[in-house]
C-alpha cells in the first residue's frame, strides 16, 4: 500500500516538530521577563506564529502569563506589518538546507566563507544563509547583509548572508539555509527573496541574530570537538 503525504500534511508535521524543539528551548528560561523578550525576538526573526503559539501553549504557564505572552506576540505582529523596509528582489529562488559539517562545507566547518565563527552547538541562532556567488553579486549583496525570504514555511523570515555556495551552482538563483545537524532535508522552489530598501537598516535586523563566537570561545569549542 502506498501512503501519499500531502503538502499541507508535510507542513503540519514540520511545524509540529519545530514547535516541540522550540518548547524544550523555552523551558530553560525561568525569568518571565526574559521569556517575553525571547518570544518577541522569535516573532521578529520570522518563525511561524503558529509554531510559537503551539510551543507557548505546551508550557506550564499561568493564565496571566499566557495572556501576557499572547499580547507580546500580537504587538510584534502589528509592528512587523507597519514596516515597509523591504523590496522584492527575486521571486524564483530555490532554497535548500545545509549543515555545518565537513562533508557539506570543508574541514574547517566552524567558519563560514566570510570567516564568521559559528557556535556549532546552536548554529540556528545566527540565522545564516549561503548564497550562490553570481546571484549575490547580481543583487548587489555582500557578506553581512540581511535578506528576507518567503515560501519556505518554518524558515520564512530574516537571515544574514555569511556563506557562499559551491561553484557547481553558478548561475542559479539558489540559497542554502544553515540548520542544525538533525535536519537533513528541505527544498522549496519559487521562494521570494526581499532586500532592504535602505542598507543602513541592516543593523536593526542583525540585533536578533546571535553574533559570531569570540576567538577565545571558538578556540575552546574547537578543542572540545
C-alpha positions in Angstrom: 0.0 0.0 0.0 1.4 3.4 -0.9 1.0 6.3 1.5 1.0 9.8 0.0 1.6 12.7 2.2 0.1 16.0 1.0 2.0 19.3 1.1 -0.4 20.5 3.9 0.3 17.4 6.0 4.0 17.8 5.5 3.8 21.4 6.6 1.8 20.3 9.7 4.4 17.7 10.6 7.3 20.1 10.1 5.7 22.8 12.3 4.8 20.2 15.0 8.5 19.1 15.1 9.7 22.7 15.2 7.2 23.5 17.9 8.4 20.7 20.1 12.0 21.7 19.7 11.2 25.3 20.5 9.1 24.3 23.5 12.1 22.5 25.0 14.3 25.5 24.4 11.9 27.9 26.1 11.6 25.6 29.2 15.2 26.7 30.0 14.2 30.3 30.5 13.0 30.7 34.1 12.7 34.5 34.3 9.4 35.6 32.8 10.6 39.0 31.5 13.4 37.3 29.7 10.9 34.7 28.4 8.7 37.5 26.9 11.7 39.2 25.3 12.7 35.9 23.7 9.1 35.4 22.4 9.3 38.9 20.8 12.6 38.1 19.2 11.3 34.9 17.8 8.4 36.7 16.1 10.7 39.3 14.7 13.0 36.7 13.2 10.1 35.3 11.2 9.4 31.9 12.9 5.8 30.9 12.1 3.5 32.4 14.7 1.6 29.2 14.8 4.7 27.3 15.8 5.5 29.9 18.6 1.9 29.8 20.0 1.9 26.0 20.0 5.2 26.0 21.9 3.9 28.5 24.4 0.6 26.7 24.9 2.5 23.5 25.8 4.4 25.2 28.6 3.2 25.2 32.2 2.4 28.9 32.3 -0.2 30.6 34.4 -3.3 32.0 32.6 -1.9 35.5 33.3 1.5 34.6 31.8 -0.1 33.1 28.7 -2.3 36.2 28.2 0.8 38.5 28.5 2.7 36.3 26.1 0.0 36.4 23.5 -0.1 40.2 23.9 3.6 40.3 23.1 3.1 38.2 20.0 0.2 40.4 18.8 2.3 43.5 19.4 5.2 42.2 17.4 2.9 41.1 14.5 1.4 44.6 14.3 4.9 46.2 14.4 6.0 43.9 11.5 3.1 44.9 9.4 4.0 48.6 9.8 7.5 48.2 8.4 8.0 49.0 4.8 11.7 48.3 4.8 11.7 45.5 2.1 11.5 45.3 -1.7 11.1 42.2 -3.7 14.4 41.3 -5.4 13.6 37.8 -6.9 10.5 35.6 -6.9 12.1 32.4 -8.3 14.6 31.4 -5.7 15.5 27.8 -5.0 16.1 27.3 -1.2 17.7 24.2 0.4 19.2 23.5 3.8 22.7 22.5 4.8 24.7 21.6 7.9 28.0 22.8 9.3 29.8 19.5 8.8 33.0 18.8 6.8 31.1 16.7 4.1 29.0 19.8 3.2 31.4 22.6 3.8 35.1 21.8 4.3 37.4 20.6 7.0 37.0 23.9 8.9 33.2 23.7 9.2 33.3 26.1 12.2 34.0 29.1 9.9 31.7 30.2 7.0 33.1 31.6 3.8 33.0 35.1 5.2 35.2 34.0 8.2 32.2 34.1 10.6 32.9 31.9 13.7 30.0 29.6 14.3 28.6 28.3 17.6 28.4 24.7 16.4 26.1 23.9 19.4 23.5 26.4 18.2 24.0 27.3 14.5 20.4 28.2 14.1 20.8 31.2 16.5 23.0 33.0 13.9 20.2 32.8 11.1 22.8 32.3 8.4 22.2 31.6 4.7 24.7 30.8 1.9 24.0 32.4 -1.5 25.2 31.4 -4.9 28.0 33.8 -5.7 26.8 35.3 -9.0 23.3 35.6 -7.7 24.6 37.5 -4.7 26.6 39.8 -6.9 23.7 40.4 -9.3 21.6 41.6 -6.4 24.4 43.9 -5.2 24.6 42.0 -1.9 27.7 41.2 0.3 28.6 39.2 3.4 26.8 40.6 6.4 23.8 41.9 4.5 20.4 40.7 5.6 17.6 39.4 3.3 14.0 38.2 4.0 12.6 35.0 2.4 9.0 33.8 1.9 7.8 30.4 0.7 9.7 28.0 3.0 7.2 27.8 5.8 9.1 27.4 9.0 12.2 29.1 7.6 10.4 32.3 6.4 11.9 35.4 7.9 15.1 37.5 8.0 18.5 35.9 7.5 22.1 37.2 7.2 24.4 36.3 4.4 27.6 34.8 5.8 28.4 32.0 3.4 28.5 31.2 -0.3 27.6 28.0 -2.2 29.8 25.6 -4.2 30.8 26.8 -7.7 28.8 24.0 -9.3 25.6 26.0 -8.6 26.9 29.0 -10.6 24.2 30.9 -12.5 21.3 29.7 -10.3 19.1 31.7 -8.1 19.9 29.5 -5.1 20.3 29.9 -1.4 21.2 27.4 1.3 19.8 27.8 4.9 22.1 26.8 7.7 20.2 24.4 10.1 21.1 22.0 13.0 22.6 18.7 12.1 19.5 16.7 12.9 17.7 18.5 10.0 19.0 17.0 6.7 16.4 17.6 4.1 14.5 20.6 2.7 13.9 22.2 -0.7 11.5 24.8 -1.8 11.0 26.3 -5.3 9.7 29.8 -6.3 10.8 31.3 -2.9 10.6 35.1 -2.8 13.7 37.0 -1.6 13.5 40.6 -0.4 16.3 43.1 0.1 16.3 46.2 2.3 15.3 49.5 0.8 17.9 51.1 2.9 21.2 49.4 3.6 21.6 51.3 6.9 18.6 49.3 8.3 20.8 46.2 8.4 21.8 46.7 12.0 18.3 46.7 13.4 17.6 43.3 11.9 21.0 41.8 12.8 20.3 42.5 16.5 18.1 39.4 16.6 20.9 37.2 15.3 23.5 35.7 17.6 26.9 37.3 16.9 29.9 35.2 15.9 31.8 33.5 18.7 34.7 35.3 20.3 38.2 34.0 19.3 38.5 32.6 22.8 35.2 30.8 22.8 35.8 29.5 19.3 39.2 28.1 20.3 37.6 26.4 23.3 34.9 24.9 21.1 37.4 23.6 18.6 39.4 22.0 21.4 36.3 20.1 22.6 35.4 18.7 19.1 
